[in-house]
Amino acid sequence: MREVILITGGANSGKSEWGESLAIQSKKPVIYIATAMKNEADEEWTQKILAHQARRPKIWQNLEIPLFLGDSIAQIKDDKCILIDSLGTWVANWLDKDELLWQEEINKFRSSLKNSSCQIIIVAEETGWGVIPAYELGRLFRSRLGKLTRVIGMDANKVYLTIGGYAVDVSQIGVKLNTKNKG
């Protein structure tokens, strides 16, 4: 049965761990989609990737999909649990692409979420709670991720906010916005 769960929150708030916990609770075969691109020159980034890898159960199938999430999800059949970590990294991977290509990929991604028979858990960072970036690329990232997270949240069955080590089901306590601004 199709189900989309969005988990959002700040840095180191427990988003990934909550997503992993929900994937385990699903009792389904898990496909973990990592959106990060490895960069051997960045030791801190490499250590973060290794920490994430070490936490995952060995029986999970792991895919590295830095760009074409929509096509990848569309290819996954059967009743599986797909855990995507993370939307922010995926958006960052698309920053050098023009707006038209970006919108085409967003449409493919949303279509794949709507047409999948899988449970899909998406981890996304909240970036708009800080200062406005002083540089254009930072503002583009914040804008794209904010709009995408909002649209996915509107489409999702459940939305969780992780903060201070807690996961809060905002889809239960919040009010869904009635808005035309969907991307």
C-alpha positions as CSV (number, residue, x, y, z in Angstrom):
1,M,0.0,0.0,0.0
2,R,1.3,3.4,-1.0
3,E,2.3,5.7,1.9
4,V,4.6,8.7,1.9
5,I,6.1,9.9,5.1
6,L,8.1,13.1,5.3
7,I,10.6,13.7,8.2
8,T,12.0,17.2,8.5
9,G,14.0,19.0,11.1
10,G,17.2,20.9,11.8
11,A,20.8,19.6,11.7
12,N,21.5,16.6,14.0
13,S,17.9,16.6,15.3
14,G,17.4,12.8,14.7
15,K,15.8,12.9,11.3
16,S,17.8,10.0,9.8
17,E,17.5,7.9,13.0
18,W,13.7,8.4,13.1
19,G,13.5,7.5,9.4
20,E,15.5,4.3,10.0
21,S,13.3,3.4,12.9
22,L,10.2,3.8,10.9
23,A,11.7,1.7,8.1
24,I,12.5,-1.1,10.6
25,Q,8.9,-0.9,12.0
26,S,7.5,-1.3,8.5
27,K,8.5,-5.0,8.6
28,K,9.1,-4.7,4.8
29,P,12.2,-5.2,2.7
30,V,14.0,-1.8,2.9
31,I,15.7,0.0,0.0
32,Y,17.9,2.8,1.3
33,I,18.5,5.6,-1.2
34,A,21.5,7.7,-0.4
35,T,21.5,11.0,-2.3
36,A,25.0,12.0,-1.1
37,M,27.9,12.2,-3.6
38,K,31.1,10.9,-2.0
39,N,33.9,13.4,-1.8
40,E,37.2,11.8,-0.7
41,A,38.7,15.3,-0.2
42,D,36.2,16.2,2.5
43,E,37.0,14.1,5.5
44,E,34.1,15.4,7.6
45,W,31.6,14.5,4.9
46,T,33.2,11.1,4.5
47,Q,32.9,10.4,8.2
48,K,29.2,11.4,8.2
49,I,28.5,9.0,5.3
50,L,30.4,6.2,7.1
51,A,28.4,6.8,10.3
52,H,25.1,6.6,8.4
53,Q,26.3,3.4,6.7
54,A,27.3,1.8,10.0
55,R,23.9,2.4,11.5
56,R,22.0,0.6,8.7
57,P,21.0,-3.1,9.0
58,K,23.1,-5.2,6.7
59,I,20.1,-6.7,5.1
60,W,18.9,-3.4,3.6
61,Q,19.5,-2.8,-0.1
62,N,21.5,0.4,-0.6
63,L,21.4,2.5,-3.7
64,E,23.4,5.7,-4.3
65,I,21.1,8.0,-6.4
66,P,22.4,11.6,-6.4
67,L,20.2,12.9,-9.2
68,F,17.3,10.9,-10.8
69,L,15.1,10.0,-7.8
70,G,11.9,9.9,-9.8
71,D,13.2,7.4,-12.3
72,S,14.7,5.3,-9.6
73,I,11.6,5.1,-7.5
74,A,9.5,4.3,-10.5
75,Q,11.6,1.2,-11.1
76,I,11.1,-0.2,-7.6
77,K,8.2,-2.7,-7.6
78,D,6.4,-4.8,-5.0
79,D,5.6,-3.9,-1.4
80,K,8.9,-2.4,-0.2
81,C,9.9,0.4,2.2
82,I,12.0,3.0,0.5
83,L,14.0,5.3,2.7
84,I,15.4,8.4,1.0
85,D,18.1,10.3,2.9
86,S,18.2,13.2,2.2
87,L,16.1,15.6,0.2
88,G,18.5,18.5,1.0
89,T,21.5,16.7,-0.4
90,W,19.5,15.8,-3.5
91,V,18.5,19.5,-4.0
92,A,22.1,20.5,-3.6
93,N,23.1,18.1,-6.3
94,W,20.7,19.9,-8.7
95,L,21.8,23.5,-8.0
96,D,23.9,23.8,-11.1
97,K,20.9,22.8,-13.3
98,D,18.5,25.4,-14.7
99,E,15.0,25.9,-13.4
100,L,13.3,24.1,-16.3
101,L,15.3,20.9,-15.8
102,W,14.7,21.2,-12.1
103,Q,11.0,21.5,-12.5
104,E,10.9,18.5,-14.9
105,E,12.7,16.4,-12.3
106,I,10.4,17.6,-9.5
107,N,7.4,16.5,-11.6
108,K,9.0,13.0,-12.2
109,F,9.7,12.7,-8.5
110,R,6.2,13.7,-7.4
111,S,4.7,11.4,-10.0
112,S,6.8,8.5,-8.8
113,L,5.7,9.1,-5.2
114,K,2.0,9.1,-6.3
115,N,2.3,6.0,-8.4
116,S,4.4,3.8,-6.2
117,S,3.0,0.9,-4.3
118,C,5.7,1.2,-1.7
119,Q,6.0,2.9,1.7
120,I,8.3,5.9,1.1
121,I,10.1,7.7,3.9
122,I,11.8,10.9,3.0
123,V,14.3,12.7,5.2
124,A,14.5,16.5,4.5
125,E,16.4,19.3,6.2
126,E,14.8,22.5,7.4
127,T,17.0,25.3,6.2
128,G,14.8,28.3,6.4
129,W,15.0,28.9,10.1
130,G,18.3,30.7,10.0
131,V,19.6,33.8,8.4
132,I,19.0,34.6,4.7
133,P,22.1,33.4,2.9
134,A,24.3,36.3,1.7
135,Y,25.0,34.6,-1.6
136,E,22.8,33.7,-4.6
137,L,23.4,29.9,-4.6
138,G,22.6,29.7,-0.9
139,R,19.3,31.5,-1.5
140,L,18.5,29.2,-4.5
141,F,19.1,26.1,-2.3
142,R,17.0,27.4,0.5
143,S,14.2,28.4,-1.8
144,R,14.2,25.1,-3.8
145,L,14.4,22.9,-0.7
146,G,11.7,24.9,1.2
147,K,9.3,24.8,-1.7
148,L,9.9,21.1,-2.4
149,T,9.5,20.1,1.3
150,R,6.3,22.0,1.4
151,V,4.9,20.3,-1.7
152,I,6.0,16.9,-0.5
153,G,4.5,17.6,2.9
154,M,1.2,18.5,1.3
155,D,1.2,15.2,-0.7
156,A,2.5,13.1,2.2
157,N,0.3,10.8,4.4
158,K,2.3,11.8,7.5
159,V,4.8,14.6,8.3
160,Y,7.1,14.4,11.3
161,L,9.2,17.2,12.7
162,T,12.3,16.2,14.7
163,I,13.5,18.6,17.2
164,G,15.5,18.3,20.4
165,G,15.7,14.5,20.0
166,Y,11.9,14.1,19.6
167,A,9.8,13.2,16.6
168,V,6.5,15.1,16.5
169,D,3.7,14.0,14.2
170,V,2.7,17.4,12.8
171,S,0.2,15.8,10.4
172,Q,-1.8,14.9,13.6
173,I,-1.5,18.2,15.5
174,G,-1.1,20.7,12.6
175,V,-3.5,22.2,10.1
176,K,-2.8,21.5,6.5
177,L,-2.5,24.8,4.6
178,N,-4.9,25.5,1.9
179,T,-2.6,27.0,-0.7
180,K,-2.2,27.4,-4.4
181,N,1.6,27.8,-4.0
182,K,2.7,24.3,-4.8
183,G,6.2,24.7,-6.1
